[in-house]
Amino acid sequence: MVYVKLESDWTDGDGVTHSAGDSVDVDAATLAMLQAQGVVSEGSGGGKDGTDWAGPTGTNWAGPTGTNP
């Protein structure tokens, strides 16, 4: 399985619609299909710039900050 960021809307095999910008976990066959359809970029992992997308960065991160209140 690989985690990819969608470039456009996609409805998975279970009928669940995912919006452009969403990240989804897909198998290799599904990844190949999404790449062929242009739903994810051709770079490995589906990153927008052709690189692996490693998740949210910069100010978009809403997770733990490393400090306790």
mmCIF file as Biopython writes it, N, C-alpha, C and O atoms, coordinates in Angstrom:
data_model
#
loop_
_atom_site.group_PDB
_atom_site.id
_atom_site.type_symbol
_atom_site.label_atom_id
_atom_site.label_alt_id
_atom_site.label_comp_id
_atom_site.label_asym_id
_atom_site.label_entity_id
_atom_site.label_seq_id
_atom_site.pdbx_PDB_ins_code
_atom_site.Cartn_x
_atom_site.Cartn_y
_atom_site.Cartn_z
_atom_site.occupancy
_atom_site.B_iso_or_equiv
_atom_site.auth_seq_id
_atom_site.auth_asym_id
_atom_site.pdbx_PDB_model_num
ATOM 1   N N  . MET A ? 1  ? 0.849   -1.182 0.000   1.0 0.0 1  A 1 
ATOM 2   C CA . MET A ? 1  ? 0.000   0.000  0.000   1.0 0.0 1  A 1 
ATOM 3   C C  . MET A ? 1  ? 0.893   1.243  0.000   1.0 0.0 1  A 1 
ATOM 4   O O  . MET A ? 1  ? 1.992   1.248  0.554   1.0 0.0 1  A 1 
ATOM 5   N N  . VAL A ? 2  ? 0.389   2.276  -0.630  1.0 0.0 2  A 1 
ATOM 6   C CA . VAL A ? 2  ? 1.118   3.546  -0.704  1.0 0.0 2  A 1 
ATOM 7   C C  . VAL A ? 2  ? 0.125   4.678  -0.462  1.0 0.0 2  A 1 
ATOM 8   O O  . VAL A ? 2  ? -1.024  4.622  -0.897  1.0 0.0 2  A 1 
ATOM 9   N N  . TYR A ? 3  ? 0.591   5.698  0.236   1.0 0.0 3  A 1 
ATOM 10  C CA . TYR A ? 3  ? -0.220  6.858  0.568   1.0 0.0 3  A 1 
ATOM 11  C C  . TYR A ? 3  ? 0.009   7.917  -0.499  1.0 0.0 3  A 1 
ATOM 12  O O  . TYR A ? 3  ? 1.142   8.359  -0.692  1.0 0.0 3  A 1 
ATOM 13  N N  . VAL A ? 4  ? -1.046  8.334  -1.197  1.0 0.0 4  A 1 
ATOM 14  C CA . VAL A ? 4  ? -0.912  9.315  -2.275  1.0 0.0 4  A 1 
ATOM 15  C C  . VAL A ? 4  ? -1.835  10.503 -2.063  1.0 0.0 4  A 1 
ATOM 16  O O  . VAL A ? 4  ? -2.865  10.405 -1.396  1.0 0.0 4  A 1 
ATOM 17  N N  . LYS A ? 5  ? -1.440  11.623 -2.646  1.0 0.0 5  A 1 
ATOM 18  C CA . LYS A ? 5  ? -2.247  12.840 -2.609  1.0 0.0 5  A 1 
ATOM 19  C C  . LYS A ? 5  ? -2.939  12.993 -3.958  1.0 0.0 5  A 1 
ATOM 20  O O  . LYS A ? 5  ? -2.284  12.978 -5.000  1.0 0.0 5  A 1 
ATOM 21  N N  . LEU A ? 6  ? -4.258  13.139 -3.941  1.0 0.0 6  A 1 
ATOM 22  C CA . LEU A ? 6  ? -5.038  13.215 -5.176  1.0 0.0 6  A 1 
ATOM 23  C C  . LEU A ? 6  ? -4.925  14.583 -5.829  1.0 0.0 6  A 1 
ATOM 24  O O  . LEU A ? 6  ? -4.963  15.611 -5.153  1.0 0.0 6  A 1 
ATOM 25  N N  . GLU A ? 7  ? -4.787  14.585 -7.141  1.0 0.0 7  A 1 
ATOM 26  C CA . GLU A ? 7  ? -4.736  15.815 -7.931  1.0 0.0 7  A 1 
ATOM 27  C C  . GLU A ? 7  ? -6.136  16.236 -8.377  1.0 0.0 7  A 1 
ATOM 28  O O  . GLU A ? 7  ? -6.365  17.400 -8.703  1.0 0.0 7  A 1 
ATOM 29  N N  . SER A ? 8  ? -7.068  15.284 -8.389  1.0 0.0 8  A 1 
ATOM 30  C CA . SER A ? 8  ? -8.450  15.582 -8.759  1.0 0.0 8  A 1 
ATOM 31  C C  . SER A ? 8  ? -9.369  14.655 -7.974  1.0 0.0 8  A 1 
ATOM 32  O O  . SER A ? 8  ? -8.906  13.711 -7.333  1.0 0.0 8  A 1 
ATOM 33  N N  . ASP A ? 9  ? -10.673 14.925 -8.025  1.0 0.0 9  A 1 
ATOM 34  C CA . ASP A ? 9  ? -11.647 14.105 -7.308  1.0 0.0 9  A 1 
ATOM 35  C C  . ASP A ? 9  ? -11.601 12.666 -7.814  1.0 0.0 9  A 1 
ATOM 36  O O  . ASP A ? 9  ? -11.330 12.424 -8.990  1.0 0.0 9  A 1 
ATOM 37  N N  . TRP A ? 10 ? -11.867 11.707 -6.913  1.0 0.0 10 A 1 
ATOM 38  C CA . TRP A ? 10 ? -11.853 10.292 -7.271  1.0 0.0 10 A 1 
ATOM 39  C C  . TRP A ? 10 ? -12.837 9.554  -6.386  1.0 0.0 10 A 1 
ATOM 40  O O  . TRP A ? 10 ? -12.913 9.811  -5.185  1.0 0.0 10 A 1 
ATOM 41  N N  . THR A ? 11 ? -13.597 8.629  -6.981  1.0 0.0 11 A 1 
ATOM 42  C CA . THR A ? 11 ? -14.499 7.759  -6.234  1.0 0.0 11 A 1 
ATOM 43  C C  . THR A ? 11 ? -13.889 6.375  -6.216  1.0 0.0 11 A 1 
ATOM 44  O O  . THR A ? 11 ? -13.633 5.787  -7.266  1.0 0.0 11 A 1 
ATOM 45  N N  . ASP A ? 12 ? -13.652 5.849  -5.007  1.0 0.0 12 A 1 
ATOM 46  C CA . ASP A ? 12 ? -13.001 4.542  -4.886  1.0 0.0 12 A 1 
ATOM 47  C C  . ASP A ? 12 ? -13.972 3.398  -5.169  1.0 0.0 12 A 1 
ATOM 48  O O  . ASP A ? 12 ? -15.152 3.634  -5.427  1.0 0.0 12 A 1 
ATOM 49  N N  . GLY A ? 13 ? -13.484 2.180  -5.121  1.0 0.0 13 A 1 
ATOM 50  C CA . GLY A ? 13 ? -14.283 1.000  -5.434  1.0 0.0 13 A 1 
ATOM 51  C C  . GLY A ? 13 ? -15.444 0.755  -4.492  1.0 0.0 13 A 1 
ATOM 52  O O  . GLY A ? 13 ? -16.365 0.007  -4.822  1.0 0.0 13 A 1 
ATOM 53  N N  . ASP A ? 14 ? -15.409 1.386  -3.303  1.0 0.0 14 A 1 
ATOM 54  C CA . ASP A ? 14 ? -16.502 1.253  -2.337  1.0 0.0 14 A 1 
ATOM 55  C C  . ASP A ? 14 ? -17.542 2.353  -2.499  1.0 0.0 14 A 1 
ATOM 56  O O  . ASP A ? 14 ? -18.512 2.413  -1.743  1.0 0.0 14 A 1 
ATOM 57  N N  . GLY A ? 15 ? -17.337 3.235  -3.500  1.0 0.0 15 A 1 
ATOM 58  C CA . GLY A ? 15 ? -18.287 4.318  -3.736  1.0 0.0 15 A 1 
ATOM 59  C C  . GLY A ? 15 ? -18.030 5.557  -2.899  1.0 0.0 15 A 1 
ATOM 60  O O  . GLY A ? 15 ? -18.854 6.472  -2.890  1.0 0.0 15 A 1 
ATOM 61  N N  . VAL A ? 16 ? -16.898 5.609  -2.192  1.0 0.0 16 A 1 
ATOM 62  C CA . VAL A ? 16 ? -16.554 6.765  -1.370  1.0 0.0 16 A 1 
ATOM 63  C C  . VAL A ? 16 ? -15.838 7.787  -2.245  1.0 0.0 16 A 1 
ATOM 64  O O  . VAL A ? 16 ? -14.842 7.465  -2.894  1.0 0.0 16 A 1 
ATOM 65  N N  . THR A ? 17 ? -16.346 9.024  -2.264  1.0 0.0 17 A 1 
ATOM 66  C CA . THR A ? 17 ? -15.741 10.083 -3.058  1.0 0.0 17 A 1 
ATOM 67  C C  . THR A ? 17 ? -14.682 10.800 -2.237  1.0 0.0 17 A 1 
ATOM 68  O O  . THR A ? 17 ? -14.919 11.190 -1.094  1.0 0.0 17 A 1 
ATOM 69  N N  . HIS A ? 18 ? -13.498 10.968 -2.844  1.0 0.0 18 A 1 
ATOM 70  C CA . HIS A ? 18 ? -12.386 11.678 -2.230  1.0 0.0 18 A 1 
ATOM 71  C C  . HIS A ? 18 ? -12.123 12.919 -3.074  1.0 0.0 18 A 1 
ATOM 72  O O  . HIS A ? 18 ? -12.133 12.846 -4.303  1.0 0.0 18 A 1 
ATOM 73  N N  . SER A ? 19 ? -11.888 14.048 -2.430  1.0 0.0 19 A 1 
ATOM 74  C CA . SER A ? 19 ? -11.679 15.312 -3.134  1.0 0.0 19 A 1 
ATOM 75  C C  . SER A ? 19 ? -10.222 15.522 -3.501  1.0 0.0 19 A 1 
ATOM 76  O O  . SER A ? 19 ? -9.325  14.947 -2.884  1.0 0.0 19 A 1 
ATOM 77  N N  . ALA A ? 20 ? -9.994  16.347 -4.507  1.0 0.0 20 A 1 
ATOM 78  C CA . ALA A ? 20 ? -8.630  16.737 -4.874  1.0 0.0 20 A 1 
ATOM 79  C C  . ALA A ? 20 ? -7.955  17.299 -3.635  1.0 0.0 20 A 1 
ATOM 80  O O  . ALA A ? 20 ? -8.548  18.083 -2.894  1.0 0.0 20 A 1 
ATOM 81  N N  . GLY A ? 21 ? -6.705  16.891 -3.415  1.0 0.0 21 A 1 
ATOM 82  C CA . GLY A ? 21 ? -5.958  17.327 -2.240  1.0 0.0 21 A 1 
ATOM 83  C C  . GLY A ? 21 ? -6.017  16.336 -1.100  1.0 0.0 21 A 1 
ATOM 84  O O  . GLY A ? 21 ? -5.181  16.380 -0.198  1.0 0.0 21 A 1 
ATOM 85  N N  . ASP A ? 22 ? -7.007  15.427 -1.125  1.0 0.0 22 A 1 
ATOM 86  C CA . ASP A ? 22 ? -7.097  14.384 -0.102  1.0 0.0 22 A 1 
ATOM 87  C C  . ASP A ? 22 ? -5.938  13.411 -0.266  1.0 0.0 22 A 1 
ATOM 88  O O  . ASP A ? 22 ? -5.400  13.252 -1.362  1.0 0.0 22 A 1 
ATOM 89  N N  . SER A ? 23 ? -5.562  12.768 0.818   1.0 0.0 23 A 1 
ATOM 90  C CA . SER A ? 23 ? -4.561  11.711 0.784   1.0 0.0 23 A 1 
ATOM 91  C C  . SER A ? 23 ? -5.258  10.389 1.040   1.0 0.0 23 A 1 
ATOM 92  O O  . SER A ? 23 ? -6.073  10.273 1.955   1.0 0.0 23 A 1 
ATOM 93  N N  . VAL A ? 24 ? -4.935  9.391  0.227   1.0 0.0 24 A 1 
ATOM 94  C CA . VAL A ? 24 ? -5.559  8.081  0.356   1.0 0.0 24 A 1 
ATOM 95  C C  . VAL A ? 24 ? -4.497  6.994  0.303   1.0 0.0 24 A 1 
ATOM 96  O O  . VAL A ? 24 ? -3.433  7.183  -0.288  1.0 0.0 24 A 1 
ATOM 97  N N  . ASP A ? 25 ? -4.784  5.869  0.914   1.0 0.0 25 A 1 
ATOM 98  C CA . ASP A ? 25 ? -3.897  4.715  0.922   1.0 0.0 25 A 1 
ATOM 99  C C  . ASP A ? 25 ? -4.414  3.744  -0.136  1.0 0.0 25 A 1 
ATOM 100 O O  . ASP A ? 25 ? -5.543  3.264  -0.034  1.0 0.0 25 A 1 
ATOM 101 N N  . VAL A ? 26 ? -3.596  3.450  -1.155  1.0 0.0 26 A 1 
ATOM 102 C CA . VAL A ? 26 ? -4.027  2.581  -2.246  1.0 0.0 26 A 1 
ATOM 103 C C  . VAL A ? 26 ? -2.983  1.508  -2.512  1.0 0.0 26 A 1 
ATOM 104 O O  . VAL A ? 26 ? -1.817  1.658  -2.146  1.0 0.0 26 A 1 
ATOM 105 N N  . ASP A ? 27 ? -3.409  0.428  -3.151  1.0 0.0 27 A 1 
ATOM 106 C CA . ASP A ? 27 ? -2.458  -0.620 -3.537  1.0 0.0 27 A 1 
ATOM 107 C C  . ASP A ? 27 ? -1.801  -0.241 -4.868  1.0 0.0 27 A 1 
ATOM 108 O O  . ASP A ? 27 ? -2.190  0.734  -5.511  1.0 0.0 27 A 1 
ATOM 109 N N  . ALA A ? 28 ? -0.805  -1.024 -5.264  1.0 0.0 28 A 1 
ATOM 110 C CA . ALA A ? 28 ? -0.026  -0.713 -6.467  1.0 0.0 28 A 1 
ATOM 111 C C  . ALA A ? 28 ? -0.888  -0.688 -7.726  1.0 0.0 28 A 1 
ATOM 112 O O  . ALA A ? 28 ? -0.692  0.169  -8.588  1.0 0.0 28 A 1 
ATOM 113 N N  . ALA A ? 29 ? -1.834  -1.609 -7.845  1.0 0.0 29 A 1 
ATOM 114 C CA . ALA A ? 29 ? -2.688  -1.652 -9.031  1.0 0.0 29 A 1 
ATOM 115 C C  . ALA A ? 29 ? -3.575  -0.406 -9.108  1.0 0.0 29 A 1 
ATOM 116 O O  . ALA A ? 29 ? -3.751  0.173  -10.180 1.0 0.0 29 A 1 
ATOM 117 N N  . THR A ? 30 ? -4.130  -0.001 -7.968  1.0 0.0 30 A 1 
ATOM 118 C CA . THR A ? 30 ? -4.968  1.200  -7.946  1.0 0.0 30 A 1 
ATOM 119 C C  . THR A ? 30 ? -4.134  2.432  -8.244  1.0 0.0 30 A 1 
ATOM 120 O O  . THR A ? 30 ? -4.583  3.325  -8.961  1.0 0.0 30 A 1 
ATOM 121 N N  . LEU A ? 31 ? -2.910  2.493  -7.695  1.0 0.0 31 A 1 
ATOM 122 C CA . LEU A ? 31 ? -2.024  3.616  -7.975  1.0 0.0 31 A 1 
ATOM 123 C C  . LEU A ? 31 ? -1.766  3.729  -9.470  1.0 0.0 31 A 1 
ATOM 124 O O  . LEU A ? 31 ? -1.832  4.823  -10.028 1.0 0.0 31 A 1 
ATOM 125 N N  . ALA A ? 32 ? -1.475  2.612  -10.121 1.0 0.0 32 A 1 
ATOM 126 C CA . ALA A ? 32 ? -1.222  2.625  -11.567 1.0 0.0 32 A 1 
ATOM 127 C C  . ALA A ? 32 ? -2.444  3.133  -12.323 1.0 0.0 32 A 1 
ATOM 128 O O  . ALA A ? 32 ? -2.306  3.906  -13.271 1.0 0.0 32 A 1 
ATOM 129 N N  . MET A ? 33 ? -3.637  2.709  -11.915 1.0 0.0 33 A 1 
ATOM 130 C CA . MET A ? 33 ? -4.865  3.155  -12.559 1.0 0.0 33 A 1 
ATOM 131 C C  . MET A ? 33 ? -5.055  4.661  -12.362 1.0 0.0 33 A 1 
ATOM 132 O O  . MET A ? 33 ? -5.410  5.375  -13.301 1.0 0.0 33 A 1 
ATOM 133 N N  . LEU A ? 34 ? -4.817  5.140  -11.131 1.0 0.0 34 A 1 
ATOM 134 C CA . LEU A ? 34 ? -4.981  6.568  -10.846 1.0 0.0 34 A 1 
ATOM 135 C C  . LEU A ? 34 ? -3.975  7.405  -11.631 1.0 0.0 34 A 1 
ATOM 136 O O  . LEU A ? 34 ? -4.310  8.489  -12.109 1.0 0.0 34 A 1 
ATOM 137 N N  . GLN A ? 35 ? -2.747  6.910  -11.765 1.0 0.0 35 A 1 
ATOM 138 C CA . GLN A ? 35 ? -1.746  7.624  -12.555 1.0 0.0 35 A 1 
ATOM 139 C C  . GLN A ? 35 ? -2.158  7.676  -14.022 1.0 0.0 35 A 1 
ATOM 140 O O  . GLN A ? 35 ? -2.020  8.717  -14.665 1.0 0.0 35 A 1 
ATOM 141 N N  . ALA A ? 36 ? -2.660  6.570  -14.555 1.0 0.0 36 A 1 
ATOM 142 C CA . ALA A ? 36 ? -3.093  6.519  -15.958 1.0 0.0 36 A 1 
ATOM 143 C C  . ALA A ? 36 ? -4.242  7.491  -16.224 1.0 0.0 36 A 1 
ATOM 144 O O  . ALA A ? 36 ? -4.348  8.057  -17.312 1.0 0.0 36 A 1 
ATOM 145 N N  . GLN A ? 37 ? -5.096  7.676  -15.224 1.0 0.0 37 A 1 
ATOM 146 C CA . GLN A ? 37 ? -6.249  8.575  -15.363 1.0 0.0 37 A 1 
ATOM 147 C C  . GLN A ? 37 ? -5.893  10.023 -15.039 1.0 0.0 37 A 1 
ATOM 148 O O  . GLN A ? 37 ? -6.715  10.919 -15.233 1.0 0.0 37 A 1 
ATOM 149 N N  . GLY A ? 38 ? -4.676  10.262 -14.547 1.0 0.0 38 A 1 
ATOM 150 C CA . GLY A ? 38 ? -4.265  11.619 -14.190 1.0 0.0 38 A 1 
ATOM 151 C C  . GLY A ? 38 ? -4.790  12.088 -12.853 1.0 0.0 38 A 1 
ATOM 152 O O  . GLY A ? 38 ? -4.755  13.283 -12.560 1.0 0.0 38 A 1 
ATOM 153 N N  . VAL A ? 39 ? -5.282  11.161 -12.024 1.0 0.0 39 A 1 
ATOM 154 C CA . VAL A ? 39 ? -5.828  11.520 -10.716 1.0 0.0 39 A 1 
ATOM 155 C C  . VAL A ? 39 ? -4.705  11.802 -9.723  1.0 0.0 39 A 1 
ATOM 156 O O  . VAL A ? 39 ? -4.877  12.602 -8.803  1.0 0.0 39 A 1 
ATOM 157 N N  . VAL A ? 40 ? -3.561  11.151 -9.903  1.0 0.0 40 A 1 
ATOM 158 C CA . VAL A ? 40 ? -2.349  11.469 -9.149  1.0 0.0 40 A 1 
ATOM 159 C C  . VAL A ? 40 ? -1.249  11.741 -10.165 1.0 0.0 40 A 1 
ATOM 160 O O  . VAL A ? 40 ? -1.321  11.273 -11.301 1.0 0.0 40 A 1 
ATOM 161 N N  . SER A ? 41 ? -0.235  12.495 -9.762  1.0 0.0 41 A 1 
ATOM 162 C CA . SER A ? 41 ? 0.841   12.815 -10.699 1.0 0.0 41 A 1 
ATOM 163 C C  . SER A ? 41 ? 1.679   11.576 -10.965 1.0 0.0 41 A 1 
ATOM 164 O O  . SER A ? 41 ? 1.588   10.590 -10.234 1.0 0.0 41 A 1 
ATOM 165 N N  . GLU A ? 42 ? 2.484   11.623 -11.996 1.0 0.0 42 A 1 
ATOM 166 C CA . GLU A ? 42 ? 3.292   10.476 -12.399 1.0 0.0 42 A 1 
ATOM 167 C C  . GLU A ? 42 ? 4.463   10.197 -11.472 1.0 0.0 42 A 1 
ATOM 168 O O  . GLU A ? 42 ? 5.024   9.102  -11.516 1.0 0.0 42 A 1 
ATOM 169 N N  . GLY A ? 43 ? 4.853   11.158 -10.629 1.0 0.0 43 A 1 
ATOM 170 C CA . GLY A ? 43 ? 5.960   10.934 -9.705  1.0 0.0 43 A 1 
ATOM 171 C C  . GLY A ? 43 ? 5.628   9.838  -8.718  1.0 0.0 43 A 1 
ATOM 172 O O  . GLY A ? 43 ? 4.454   9.601  -8.436  1.0 0.0 43 A 1 
ATOM 173 N N  . SER A ? 44 ? 6.632   9.163  -8.186  1.0 0.0 44 A 1 
ATOM 174 C CA . SER A ? 44 ? 6.372   8.096  -7.220  1.0 0.0 44 A 1 
ATOM 175 C C  . SER A ? 44 ? 5.662   8.672  -6.011  1.0 0.0 44 A 1 
ATOM 176 O O  . SER A ? 44 ? 6.020   9.745  -5.525  1.0 0.0 44 A 1 
ATOM 177 N N  . GLY A ? 45 ? 4.674   7.973  -5.533  1.0 0.0 45 A 1 
ATOM 178 C CA . GLY A ? 45 ? 3.932   8.430  -4.378  1.0 0.0 45 A 1 
ATOM 179 C C  . GLY A ? 45 ? 2.871   9.460  -4.695  1.0 0.0 45 A 1 
ATOM 180 O O  . GLY A ? 45 ? 2.089   9.829  -3.819  1.0 0.0 45 A 1 
ATOM 181 N N  . GLY A ? 46 ? 2.829   9.934  -5.934  1.0 0.0 46 A 1 
ATOM 182 C CA . GLY A ? 46 ? 1.755   10.844 -6.317  1.0 0.0 46 A 1 
ATOM 183 C C  . GLY A ? 46 ? 1.933   12.269 -5.863  1.0 0.0 46 A 1 
ATOM 184 O O  . GLY A ? 46 ? 0.963   13.026 -5.906  1.0 0.0 46 A 1 
ATOM 185 N N  . GLY A ? 47 ? 3.118   12.695 -5.426  1.0 0.0 47 A 1 
ATOM 186 C CA . GLY A ? 47 ? 3.332   14.064 -4.989  1.0 0.0 47 A 1 
ATOM 187 C C  . GLY A ? 47 ? 3.159   15.051 -6.134  1.0 0.0 47 A 1 
ATOM 188 O O  . GLY A ? 47 ? 3.455   14.723 -7.283  1.0 0.0 47 A 1 
ATOM 189 N N  . LYS A ? 48 ? 2.690   16.237 -5.841  1.0 0.0 48 A 1 
ATOM 190 C CA . LYS A ? 48 ? 2.426   17.247 -6.863  1.0 0.0 48 A 1 
ATOM 191 C C  . LYS A ? 48 ? 3.654   17.585 -7.693  1.0 0.0 48 A 1 
ATOM 192 O O  . LYS A ? 48 ? 3.539   17.814 -8.897  1.0 0.0 48 A 1 
ATOM 193 N N  . ASP A ? 49 ? 4.833   17.621 -7.068  1.0 0.0 49 A 1 
ATOM 194 C CA . ASP A ? 49 ? 6.037   18.016 -7.784  1.0 0.0 49 A 1 
ATOM 195 C C  . ASP A ? 49 ? 6.823   16.833 -8.320  1.0 0.0 49 A 1 
ATOM 196 O O  . ASP A ? 49 ? 7.980   16.990 -8.711  1.0 0.0 49 A 1 
ATOM 197 N N  . GLY A ? 50 ? 6.208   15.635 -8.346  1.0 0.0 50 A 1 
ATOM 198 C CA . GLY A ? 50 ? 6.868   14.458 -8.866  1.0 0.0 50 A 1 
ATOM 199 C C  . GLY A ? 50 ? 7.728   13.739 -7.845  1.0 0.0 50 A 1 
ATOM 200 O O  . GLY A ? 50 ? 8.502   12.848 -8.193  1.0 0.0 50 A 1 
ATOM 201 N N  . THR A ? 51 ? 7.593   14.123 -6.587  1.0 0.0 51 A 1 
ATOM 202 C CA . THR A ? 51 ? 8.339   13.461 -5.520  1.0 0.0 51 A 1 
ATOM 203 C C  . THR A ? 51 ? 7.371   12.796 -4.567  1.0 0.0 51 A 1 
ATOM 204 O O  . THR A ? 51 ? 6.166   13.039 -4.635  1.0 0.0 51 A 1 
ATOM 205 N N  . ASP A ? 52 ? 7.880   11.962 -3.683  1.0 0.0 52 A 1 
ATOM 206 C CA . ASP A ? 52 ? 7.020   11.368 -2.667  1.0 0.0 52 A 1 
ATOM 207 C C  . ASP A ? 52 ? 6.452   12.464 -1.788  1.0 0.0 52 A 1 
ATOM 208 O O  . ASP A ? 52 ? 7.173   13.375 -1.382  1.0 0.0 52 A 1 
ATOM 209 N N  . TRP A ? 53 ? 5.176   12.383 -1.496  1.0 0.0 53 A 1 
ATOM 210 C CA . TRP A ? 53 ? 4.545   13.341 -0.606  1.0 0.0 53 A 1 
ATOM 211 C C  . TRP A ? 53 ? 4.613   12.780 0.797   1.0 0.0 53 A 1 
ATOM 212 O O  . TRP A ? 53 ? 4.124   11.680 1.055   1.0 0.0 53 A 1 
ATOM 213 N N  . ALA A ? 54 ? 5.211   13.523 1.697   1.0 0.0 54 A 1 
ATOM 214 C CA . ALA A ? 54 ? 5.450   13.025 3.044   1.0 0.0 54 A 1 
ATOM 215 C C  . ALA A ? 54 ? 4.451   13.554 4.059   1.0 0.0 54 A 1 
ATOM 216 O O  . ALA A ? 54 ? 4.671   13.422 5.263   1.0 0.0 54 A 1 
ATOM 217 N N  . GLY A ? 55 ? 3.383   14.137 3.610   1.0 0.0 55 A 1 
ATOM 218 C CA . GLY A ? 55 ? 2.373   14.626 4.544   1.0 0.0 55 A 1 
ATOM 219 C C  . GLY A ? 55 ? 2.449   16.131 4.717   1.0 0.0 55 A 1 
ATOM 220 O O  . GLY A ? 55 ? 3.238   16.802 4.053   1.0 0.0 55 A 1 
ATOM 221 N N  . PRO A ? 56 ? 1.627   16.656 5.611   1.0 0.0 56 A 1 
ATOM 222 C CA . PRO A ? 56 ? 1.544   18.105 5.794   1.0 0.0 56 A 1 
ATOM 223 C C  . PRO A ? 56 ? 2.854   18.685 6.321   1.0 0.0 56 A 1 
ATOM 224 O O  . PRO A ? 56 ? 3.564   18.056 7.106   1.0 0.0 56 A 1 
ATOM 225 N N  . THR A ? 57 ? 3.150   19.894 5.870   1.0 0.0 57 A 1 
ATOM 226 C CA . THR A ? 57 ? 4.360   20.576 6.312   1.0 0.0 57 A 1 
ATOM 227 C C  . THR A ? 57 ? 4.049   22.024 6.638   1.0 0.0 57 A 1 
ATOM 228 O O  . THR A ? 57 ? 2.943   22.502 6.386   1.0 0.0 57 A 1 
ATOM 229 N N  . GLY A ? 58 ? 5.017   22.711 7.192   1.0 0.0 58 A 1 
ATOM 230 C CA . GLY A ? 58 ? 4.874   24.142 7.455   1.0 0.0 58 A 1 
ATOM 231 C C  . GLY A ? 58 ? 3.716   24.448 8.375   1.0 0.0 58 A 1 
ATOM 232 O O  . GLY A ? 58 ? 3.503   23.759 9.372   1.0 0.0 58 A 1 
ATOM 233 N N  . THR A ? 59 ? 2.968   25.483 8.038   1.0 0.0 59 A 1 
ATOM 234 C CA . THR A ? 59 ? 1.894   25.944 8.906   1.0 0.0 59 A 1 
ATOM 235 C C  . THR A ? 59 ? 0.623   25.118 8.765   1.0 0.0 59 A 1 
ATOM 236 O O  . THR A ? 59 ? -0.342  25.346 9.495   1.0 0.0 59 A 1 
ATOM 237 N N  . ASN A ? 60 ? 0.603   24.166 7.839   1.0 0.0 60 A 1 
ATOM 238 C CA . ASN A ? 60 ? -0.587  23.339 7.657   1.0 0.0 60 A 1 
ATOM 239 C C  . ASN A ? 60 ? -0.689  22.231 8.693   1.0 0.0 60 A 1 
ATOM 240 O O  . ASN A ? 60 ? -1.733  21.588 8.805   1.0 0.0 60 A 1 
ATOM 241 N N  . TRP A ? 61 ? 0.387   21.991 9.461   1.0 0.0 61 A 1 
ATOM 242 C CA . TRP A ? 61 ? 0.408   20.900 10.418  1.0 0.0 61 A 1 
ATOM 243 C C  . TRP A ? 61 ? -0.428  21.264 11.634  1.0 0.0 61 A 1 
ATOM 244 O O  . TRP A ? 61 ? -0.194  22.293 12.267  1.0 0.0 61 A 1 
ATOM 245 N N  . ALA A ? 62 ? -1.412  20.417 11.965  1.0 0.0 62 A 1 
ATOM 246 C CA . ALA A ? 62 ? -2.273  20.685 13.108  1.0 0.0 62 A 1 
ATOM 247 C C  . ALA A ? 62 ? -2.043  19.680 14.215  1.0 0.0 62 A 1 
ATOM 248 O O  . ALA A ? 62 ? -2.806  19.628 15.180  1.0 0.0 62 A 1 
ATOM 249 N N  . GLY A ? 63 ? -1.005  18.887 14.083  1.0 0.0 63 A 1 
ATOM 250 C CA . GLY A ? 63 ? -0.719  17.840 15.075  1.0 0.0 63 A 1 
ATOM 251 C C  . GLY A ? 63 ? 0.101   18.359 16.239  1.0 0.0 63 A 1 
ATOM 252 O O  . GLY A ? 63 ? 0.196   19.569 16.447  1.0 0.0 63 A 1 
ATOM 253 N N  . PRO A ? 64 ? 0.695   17.448 17.000  1.0 0.0 64 A 1 
ATOM 254 C CA . PRO A ? 64 ? 1.483   17.832 18.189  1.0 0.0 64 A 1 
ATOM 255 C C  . PRO A ? 64 ? 2.628   18.766 17.821  1.0 0.0 64 A 1 
ATOM 256 O O  . PRO A ? 64 ? 3.244   18.632 16.764  1.0 0.0 64 A 1 
ATOM 257 N N  . THR A ? 65 ? 2.896   19.695 18.696  1.0 0.0 65 A 1 
ATOM 258 C CA . THR A ? 65 ? 3.935   20.685 18.449  1.0 0.0 65 A 1 
ATOM 259 C C  . THR A ? 65 ? 5.241   20.370 19.162  1.0 0.0 65 A 1 
ATOM 260 O O  . THR A ? 65 ? 6.248   21.038 18.926  1.0 0.0 65 A 1 
ATOM 261 N N  . GLY A ? 66 ? 5.240   19.378 20.019  1.0 0.0 66 A 1 
ATOM 262 C CA . GLY A ? 66 ? 6.445   19.028 20.758  1.0 0.0 66 A 1 
ATOM 263 C C  . GLY A ? 66 ? 6.538   19.729 22.102  1.0 0.0 66 A 1 
ATOM 264 O O  . GLY A ? 66 ? 7.473   19.495 22.867  1.0 0.0 66 A 1 
ATOM 265 N N  . THR A ? 67 ? 5.571   20.587 22.388  1.0 0.0 67 A 1 
ATOM 266 C CA . THR A ? 67 ? 5.541   21.241 23.694  1.0 0.0 67 A 1 
ATOM 267 C C  . THR A ? 67 ? 4.230   20.902 24.378  1.0 0.0 67 A 1 
ATOM 268 O O  . THR A ? 67 ? 3.193   20.760 23.730  1.0 0.0 67 A 1 
ATOM 269 N N  . ASN A ? 68 ? 4.288   20.778 25.654  1.0 0.0 68 A 1 
ATOM 270 C CA . ASN A ? 68 ? 3.068   20.491 26.419  1.0 0.0 68 A 1 
ATOM 271 C C  . ASN A ? 68 ? 2.547   21.755 27.044  1.0 0.0 68 A 1 
ATOM 272 O O  . ASN A ? 68 ? 3.319   22.525 27.616  1.0 0.0 68 A 1 
ATOM 273 N N  . PRO A ? 69 ? 1.240   21.992 26.948  1.0 0.0 69 A 1 
ATOM 274 C CA . PRO A ? 69 ? 0.668   23.217 27.505  1.0 0.0 69 A 1 
ATOM 275 C C  . PRO A ? 69 ? 0.758   23.254 29.019  1.0 0.0 69 A 1 
ATOM 276 O O  . PRO A ? 69 ? 0.318   24.221 29.641  1.0 0.0 69 A 1 
#
